[in-house]
Amino acid sequence: MSLKQPAADAEFNLTATAFHILLALGDGERHGYAIMQVVAQDTEGRVRLGPGTLYRTIREMLQAGLIIESDERPDPALDDERRRYYRLTAAGKRVAQAEVARLQQLIALAQAKPLLQGP
């Protein structure tokens, strides 16, 4: 599923991968491999992003304006110059917040259903 931009950026339909990337970048800018590590750590290994999935989704998120490539670089002695760093845009933050609100509503709906009541 690709990201499509509707009239309001807070209405993006995110893939789970895109949402995990937004969450990983919510703590600050990171390079691709660091994003993969954070997602694996945050999900206790249940979600592992492969390079193809990660970079395809990053490319879509860049095109949609949810993230941008950062111009700032760490000290070259501490980093590989080939790495690209990414950070959230204001639109990316709004989309992540909207997705959290949507998921909260979905959880409330699920909790109200008999399916989750009792044994």
MILUMKE-644704 format. One record per residue (C-alpha): x, y, z; residue number from 1; residue in one letter. Coordinates in steps of 0.05 Angstrom, whole numbers, plus 5000, padded with zeros to 4 digits. Layout:
REM MILUMKE-644704
X,Y,Z,NUM,a
...
***
This chain:
REM MILUMKE-644704
5000,5000,5000,1,m
5029,5067,4982,2,s
5018,5133,5017,3,l
4969,5179,4982,4,k
4961,5251,5000,5,q
4888,5273,5010,6,p
4865,5344,5019,7,a
4887,5348,5092,8,a
4954,5318,5112,9,d
4926,5293,5178,10,a
4882,5244,5139,11,e
4937,5201,5109,12,f
4924,5127,5111,13,n
4989,5100,5138,14,l
5017,5031,5130,15,t
5041,4998,5194,16,a
5112,5006,5168,17,t
5104,5081,5157,18,a
5074,5090,5226,19,f
5132,5053,5258,20,h
5181,5098,5220,21,i
5144,5161,5244,22,l
5147,5135,5315,23,l
5221,5120,5309,24,a
5234,5190,5283,25,l
5191,5221,5338,26,g
5251,5216,5385,27,d
5296,5253,5336,28,g
5330,5244,5269,29,e
5360,5177,5251,30,r
5392,5141,5193,31,h
5359,5081,5161,32,g
5395,5026,5199,33,y
5381,5062,5265,34,a
5307,5065,5246,35,i
5307,4990,5235,36,m
5340,4979,5303,37,q
5291,5025,5340,38,v
5231,4991,5309,39,v
5257,4922,5328,40,a
5272,4946,5399,41,q
5206,4983,5408,42,d
5167,4922,5385,43,t
5210,4872,5424,44,e
5230,4840,5358,45,g
5159,4828,5333,46,r
5170,4877,5276,47,v
5234,4875,5236,48,r
5239,4920,5176,49,l
5280,4895,5118,50,g
5321,4944,5077,51,p
5275,4940,5016,52,g
5213,4954,5056,53,t
5246,5008,5097,54,l
5276,5048,5040,55,y
5215,5040,4995,56,r
5172,5068,5051,57,t
5222,5123,5066,58,i
5221,5143,4993,59,r
5144,5147,4994,60,e
5145,5186,5059,61,m
5196,5236,5030,62,l
5151,5246,4969,63,q
5090,5255,5014,64,a
5126,5307,5056,65,g
5121,5268,5121,66,l
5197,5266,5131,67,i
5256,5301,5101,68,i
5329,5284,5093,69,e
5369,5323,5144,70,s
5427,5368,5123,71,d
5459,5363,5191,72,e
5511,5309,5201,73,r
5544,5282,5264,74,p
5619,5287,5272,75,d
5649,5252,5211,76,p
5697,5214,5257,77,a
5636,5183,5291,78,l
5594,5169,5230,79,d
5595,5138,5160,80,d
5590,5193,5108,81,e
5545,5148,5064,82,r
5489,5149,5115,83,r
5428,5191,5103,84,r
5391,5220,5163,85,y
5317,5232,5165,86,y
5271,5273,5209,87,r
5198,5287,5216,88,l
5165,5347,5184,89,t
5108,5384,5216,90,a
5061,5347,5169,91,a
5092,5281,5191,92,g
5080,5298,5264,93,k
5007,5316,5250,94,r
4997,5251,5212,95,v
5027,5210,5268,96,a
4983,5246,5319,97,q
4921,5234,5276,98,a
4940,5160,5270,99,e
4947,5154,5345,100,v
4878,5185,5354,101,a
4849,5138,5302,102,r
4879,5077,5336,103,l
4854,5100,5404,104,q
4783,5105,5376,105,q
4791,5036,5345,106,l
4814,5006,5412,107,i
4755,5039,5448,108,a
4708,5009,5397,109,l
4739,4940,5404,110,a
4736,4943,5480,111,q
4662,4959,5477,112,a
4646,4897,5435,113,k
4621,4833,5467,114,p
4678,4797,5433,115,l
4726,4824,5485,116,l
4678,4818,5545,117,q
4689,4761,5593,118,g
4720,4692,5579,119,p
***
